[in-house]
């Protein structure tokens, strides 16, 4: 189709998307990175301060507590979400009456706005009027724990709600991966005496390596992005000790109007998220070639 | 029950394995039902609370004897839910239609048209897809400033343009994925019949992309429907409140009336779930395609 390749025709097709994307995606990213090297505040002029913003993170206790909270959420997601979603996919992949409906129901929380999910869980986790503590009191726990609002349990609660919301999403990807496994290999494994857990360990899991890689990257990048749940469940409090990296960045940028520092936090958060995900992928790939 | 178990033990050997798998499947079904019920319980809880009086929620939320519709009256009278739906609908319809059309055009050019400079095509493809790796949070403040500089602050365009940009990498990914597998013969035949670019792209190939388009439309609608970070940053006009902004305000708005808060939450929750129930096939199909191919 050589005649199609007239430059103005190509340009006409590509430019609309390219212009919006460059203006509202690329330009903001570049601007953020540049701004992170200045002392920009609100709308006044700003001067270059070099890496000062990045250096001051080291002395910022709230940065470290946000990092810690993000790490807790990340670990909870990796430990609960991946095995849980995989187990669910195996379970709901069986020939169960109404399995299709069950899969659709498990996925449903992903369609609901995360901000609404947060509100819903306030009424379960709230120490005073939440369902969970009401049930605990009912079975005789005199002083049930402070799931949200305190400093110790908040990140664990946020992580758990994130697991609850996302498990159907990850489960669906695992389910698709399981469906794509060649049936004859599974049958051969069964005939060779590899049934149940043995087949799972030596046949199913190794063949799903690609799917496991994708889901892990999604879980890692997803954990770094949690924002609405923090806003709704704890508002970052008390005294910003339950902030995550993203919510703390938002607080610094729009609350304190400390743009230079906020953008430095945004850059570090993005770099951390992407590099953890990429690092994990590289690790998987090396393991694959070594095996 | 006990007699049937006993007969099973006494039955001939060959019968046992089949019965055992049958029983194990039954056990799996029970676990599956229980797990699913537990997972959807949190959403049901909100609906249950929305029928209770405020005093009941504070004192004894598990008491389900006194249920009534009073909260819904309060919620619909005080909150302007229709306004939130209208705003979200405007944002979603414009950004989703424009976003999908632009993404399709770019993807068509990148996969179906001939480029004299292949490096340019590959570079552009990489450039458009690179956005998948970048979290939108880094965009919030620069986009806020950009909107002010372009004079878009306070208009719907302030959200529509970033929504299009943020969804573009995923839309291009899905379109290029499908277009790459699409047979070229149909277009060749049309070219011989004298078809030009507009006919090829829009009247011949686009209709055949219907499943992808459906998936993308639903996906983009869900995205705009639930989007919060951009909305909370870029909107400060109460008449432009979107659904997720409205939900975020429930807590402050109903700081004492939890029943009304739950009724409002239910009024937002149920349409979302209903919409999903109708289109869930496309949602799940698009999600697995994007994930497995990406």
Interface residues (C-beta under 8 A of the other chain):
Chain A: X1 X2 X3 X4 X5 X9 X10 X13 X14 X16 X17 X18 X20 X21 X23 X24 X25 X26 X27 X28 X29 X31 X32 X35 X88 X91 X92 X94 X95 X96 X97 X99 X102 X103 X104 X105 X106 X107 X108 X109 X111 X112 X113 X114 X115 X116 X119 X120 X121 X122 X123 X124 X129 X131 X134 X135 X138 X164 X167 X168 X169 X172 X173 X175 X176 X177 X180 X211 X214 X215 X218 X221 X224 X225 X227 X228 X231 X232 X246 X249 X250 X253 X254 X259 X262 X263 X266 X267 X269 X270 X273 X274
Chain B: X25 X28 X29 X31 X32 X33 X35 X36 X39 X40 X42 X43 X45 X46 X49 X57 X58 X61 X62 X102 X103 X105 X106 X108 X109 X110 X112 X113 X114 X115 X116 X124 X127 X128 X131 X133 X134 X135 X137 X138 X139 X140 X141 X142 X143 X145 X146 X161 X162 X164 X165 X166 X168 X172 X187 X188 X191 X197 X200 X201 X222 X225 X226 X228 X229 X233 X243 X244 X247 X248 X250 X251 X258 X261 X262 X265 X268 X269 X272 X273 X275 X276 X277 X280 X283 X284 X287 X288 X291 X292 X294
